[in-house]
Amino acid sequence: MAVGKEIRGKIKSVENTKKITKAMEMVAASKMRKAQERMRAARPYADKIRNITANLAQANPEYQSAYMREAAAPKASGFIVVSTDKGLCGGLNTNVLRAVTNAMRDAQGAGQGVQAVAIGNKGLGFLNRIGAAVVAHATHLGDAPQLEKLIGPVKVMLDAFVEGKIDRVYLCYTRFINTMKQEPVVEQLLPLDGSRFTQSAEEKKAYGWDYIYEPDAATVIDELLTRYIEALVYQAVAENMASEQSARMVAMKAATDNAGNLIAELKLVYNKTRQAAITKELSEIVGGAAAV
């Protein structure tokens, strides 16, 4: 019964793996709820900054921030790539990194230089492997992203844009739609599109205040736009984390189900092997008795 012993060992091994994937599924489900709450809690802050900035920009139409400067012929593009620090979350990172690769290839095909900021271990490792110019990175963000860890890498890209070293900045992340669906996104972050600051009638009424500027309108608008851009990046990281936990929960559930199916198949093979061995022994006994 050497074969039967080997099959029993495989069954035991798969059962242990099933326990691990089931535990990881439950942990991911718990973290997913917290990540979704964090993602939704970040939205009102970005909306308020957007409305205040839109109102100030309309009050000073003669001033245009450097963040809204559109280059006639872009010479270089920057990519802020948001990924996860850990794996075991299905094709989440693969999908967004494939989209980033295509966008970088298009930019290089148009004769533009490419720079990148990596947020997350998986994205950093991928960008290094393909030889991209990584100017800054932030990793080991934990389960709750901290804005102070993101400000430094993002500021590197913002300063390069203001100085004219790059003409466009793209934000690449995985947008959370629901538990079962997440989609990779590569959207233009800079220059800021004027349509972002279009206000509804209710918003114009709510934010239609007369401001006193200190030190001056240009400084205040630039500072608010910087905070707004940081809020957009933070929101992207929060959405990516919610997507990560959802994808991990689904992947671990699939792994647990597959382990259960494999155990059932191995038990069937084991029972057939055992039955064949017993039948063979009975045949040998009967044959020996007949010979006597």
C-alpha positions in Angstrom: 0.0 0.0 0.0 2.9 2.4 -0.8 0.7 4.1 -3.3 -2.2 4.5 -0.8 0.2 6.0 1.7 1.5 8.5 -0.8 -2.1 9.6 -1.7 -3.0 9.9 2.1 0.1 12.2 2.4 -1.2 14.4 -0.5 -4.7 14.6 1.0 -3.2 15.7 4.3 -1.1 18.4 2.5 -4.0 19.8 0.5 -6.2 19.9 3.7 -3.5 22.0 5.4 -3.4 24.3 2.5 -7.2 24.6 2.4 -7.1 25.7 6.1 -4.6 28.4 5.2 -6.5 29.7 2.2 -9.8 29.7 4.2 -8.2 31.7 7.0 -6.7 34.2 4.4 -10.2 34.5 2.8 -11.7 35.5 6.2 -8.9 37.9 7.0 -9.3 39.6 3.6 -13.1 39.9 4.0 -12.6 41.7 7.3 -9.9 44.0 5.9 -12.1 44.6 2.8 -14.9 46.2 4.8 -12.5 48.5 6.6 -10.8 49.4 3.3 -14.1 50.2 1.7 -15.1 52.5 4.6 -11.7 54.2 4.3 -12.2 54.7 0.6 -15.7 56.3 1.0 -14.5 58.5 3.9 -11.8 60.0 1.7 -14.2 61.3 -1.0 -15.9 64.2 0.9 -12.5 65.9 1.5 -11.5 65.8 -2.2 -15.0 67.1 -3.2 -14.8 70.1 -0.8 -11.3 71.0 -2.0 -12.4 70.8 -5.6 -15.4 73.1 -5.0 -13.4 75.7 -3.1 -10.7 75.7 -5.7 -13.3 75.9 -8.5 -14.9 78.9 -6.8 -11.5 80.6 -6.3 -10.5 80.0 -9.9 -13.7 81.5 -11.2 -13.2 84.5 -8.9 -9.7 85.0 -10.5 -10.1 84.0 -14.2 -7.0 86.0 -15.1 -4.7 83.6 -13.2 -3.9 80.1 -14.4 -2.0 77.8 -12.2 1.1 75.9 -13.5 -0.8 72.7 -12.8 -3.3 73.6 -15.6 -0.6 74.5 -18.2 -1.1 72.5 -21.4 2.0 71.8 -23.5 1.7 72.1 -27.2 4.0 69.2 -27.9 4.6 67.0 -24.8 8.3 66.0 -24.5 8.1 63.7 -21.4 5.4 62.0 -19.4 5.3 60.8 -15.8 3.4 57.9 -14.4 2.4 57.4 -10.8 1.9 53.6 -10.5 -0.2 52.3 -7.6 0.1 48.6 -6.9 0.0 46.3 -3.9 2.8 45.4 -1.5 1.7 41.7 -1.3 0.6 39.1 -3.8 -2.1 36.4 -3.7 -4.7 38.8 -5.1 -5.4 37.2 -8.5 -4.7 39.3 -11.6 -5.1 42.7 -9.9 -1.5 43.8 -10.3 -1.0 42.1 -13.6 -4.0 44.0 -15.2 -2.9 47.4 -14.0 0.8 46.9 -14.9 -0.2 45.7 -18.3 -2.1 48.9 -18.8 0.9 50.9 -17.6 3.2 49.1 -20.0 0.9 49.9 -22.9 0.6 53.6 -21.9 4.4 53.9 -21.5 4.9 52.2 -24.9 2.5 54.7 -26.5 4.4 57.6 -24.9 7.7 56.3 -26.0 6.4 55.7 -29.5 5.4 59.3 -29.7 9.0 60.3 -28.9 8.4 61.2 -25.2 10.6 60.4 -22.3 9.1 58.4 -19.4 9.5 58.7 -15.7 7.7 56.8 -13.0 6.8 56.9 -9.3 6.1 53.5 -7.8 3.6 53.2 -4.9 3.7 49.5 -3.7 6.3 46.8 -3.9 4.8 44.9 -6.8 4.9 48.0 -9.1 8.4 49.0 -8.0 9.7 45.5 -8.8 8.0 45.5 -12.1 9.2 48.9 -13.2 12.8 48.0 -12.2 12.6 44.8 -14.2 11.5 46.6 -17.4 14.2 49.3 -16.9 11.9 52.3 -16.4 13.3 55.4 -14.8 11.9 55.3 -11.2 12.5 58.7 -9.6 10.7 58.0 -6.3 8.8 55.2 -4.6 6.7 54.5 -1.5 6.3 50.9 -0.2 5.1 49.1 3.0 2.1 51.3 3.3 0.3 48.8 5.6 -3.4 48.2 5.7 -4.2 52.0 6.2 -2.4 54.4 3.8 -0.8 57.4 5.4 -0.9 60.7 3.5 2.6 61.7 4.8 4.1 58.6 3.2 2.7 59.6 -0.2 3.4 63.3 -0.2 7.2 62.9 -0.8 7.0 60.7 -3.9 4.1 62.7 -5.4 5.9 66.0 -4.8 8.8 64.8 -6.9 6.5 64.4 -9.8 4.6 67.7 -9.2 7.9 69.6 -9.0 9.1 68.1 -12.3 5.8 69.1 -13.9 6.0 72.7 -12.6 9.7 73.0 -13.7 8.7 71.8 -17.2 10.8 68.6 -17.1 7.6 66.6 -17.8 4.5 67.8 -19.6 1.9 65.2 -18.5 1.4 63.1 -15.4 -0.8 59.9 -15.4 -2.2 58.2 -12.3 -2.4 54.4 -12.7 -4.4 52.3 -10.2 -7.2 49.8 -9.8 -10.6 51.4 -9.4 -13.0 49.6 -7.0 -16.4 49.0 -8.5 -17.8 46.2 -6.4 -16.6 43.1 -4.5 -16.5 41.0 -7.7 -15.2 43.7 -10.2 -12.2 46.0 -10.2 -10.9 47.7 -13.3 -7.4 49.1 -14.1 -7.3 52.8 -14.7 -4.7 55.0 -16.4 -6.0 58.6 -16.2 -4.4 62.0 -16.7 -3.6 63.7 -13.5 -1.7 66.7 -14.8 -2.4 69.1 -16.4 -5.6 69.4 -14.5 -8.6 69.4 -16.8 -10.9 72.5 -16.5 -13.9 70.2 -16.6 -12.9 68.8 -13.2 -13.8 72.2 -11.7 -17.2 72.5 -13.3 -19.8 73.2 -10.5 -23.5 72.4 -10.4 -26.0 75.1 -9.5 -26.2 73.7 -5.9 -22.4 73.7 -5.5 -22.1 77.3 -6.8 -24.7 78.3 -4.2 -23.0 76.4 -1.4 -19.5 77.6 -2.2 -20.3 81.0 -3.6 -18.4 83.0 -0.9 -16.3 86.1 -1.2 -12.8 85.2 0.0 -10.1 87.3 1.5 -6.7 86.0 0.3 -3.6 85.8 2.5 -0.9 86.2 1.2 -2.4 86.4 -2.3 -4.9 84.6 -4.6 -2.2 82.9 -6.7 -0.4 81.3 -3.7 -3.7 80.2 -2.2 -5.0 78.6 -5.4 -1.6 76.8 -6.0 -1.6 75.5 -2.5 -5.2 74.3 -2.8 -4.5 72.6 -6.1 -1.5 70.8 -4.5 -3.8 69.5 -1.7 -6.4 68.5 -4.3 -3.8 66.5 -6.3 -2.6 64.8 -3.2 -6.2 64.0 -2.3 -6.7 62.4 -5.7 -3.6 60.2 -5.2 -4.7 59.2 -1.7 -8.1 58.3 -3.1 -6.5 56.2 -5.8 -4.4 54.4 -3.1 -7.5 53.8 -0.9 -9.4 52.5 -3.9 -6.5 50.2 -4.8 -6.4 48.8 -1.3 -10.1 48.1 -1.3 -9.7 46.4 -4.7 -6.7 44.4 -3.3 -8.7 43.0 -0.4 -11.7 42.2 -2.6 -9.5 40.4 -5.1 -7.6 38.5 -2.4 -10.9 37.4 -0.8 -12.2 36.1 -4.2 -8.9 34.5 -5.0 -8.6 32.7 -1.7 -12.2 31.5 -1.9 -11.5 30.1 -5.3 -8.3 28.4 -3.9 -10.3 27.0 -1.0 -13.0 25.6 -3.4 -10.3 24.1 -5.6 -8.6 22.5 -2.7 -11.9 20.9 -1.6 -12.4 19.5 -5.2 -8.9 18.2 -5.2 -9.3 16.5 -1.9 -12.5 14.8 -3.1 -10.7 13.6 -6.3 -7.8 12.3 -4.2 -10.1 10.4 -1.8 -11.8 8.8 -4.8 -8.5 7.7 -6.2 -7.4 6.5 -2.7 -10.6 4.4 -2.3 -10.3 2.9 -5.7 -6.7 2.0 -5.1 -7.5 0.5 -1.7 -10.4 -1.4 -3.1 -8.2 -2.8 -5.9 -5.6 -3.9 -3.4 -8.2 -5.7 -1.2 -9.7 -7.4 -4.3 -6.2 -8.6 -5.3 -5.5 -10.0 -1.9 -8.8 -11.8 -1.8 -8.1 -13.3 -5.3 -4.7 -14.5 -4.1 -6.3 -16.1 -1.0 -9.0 -17.8 -3.0 -6.5 -19.0 -5.6 -4.2 -20.4 -2.9 -7.1 -22.3 -1.2 -8.1 -23.8 -4.5 -4.6 -25.0 -5.2 -4.4 -26.7 -1.8 
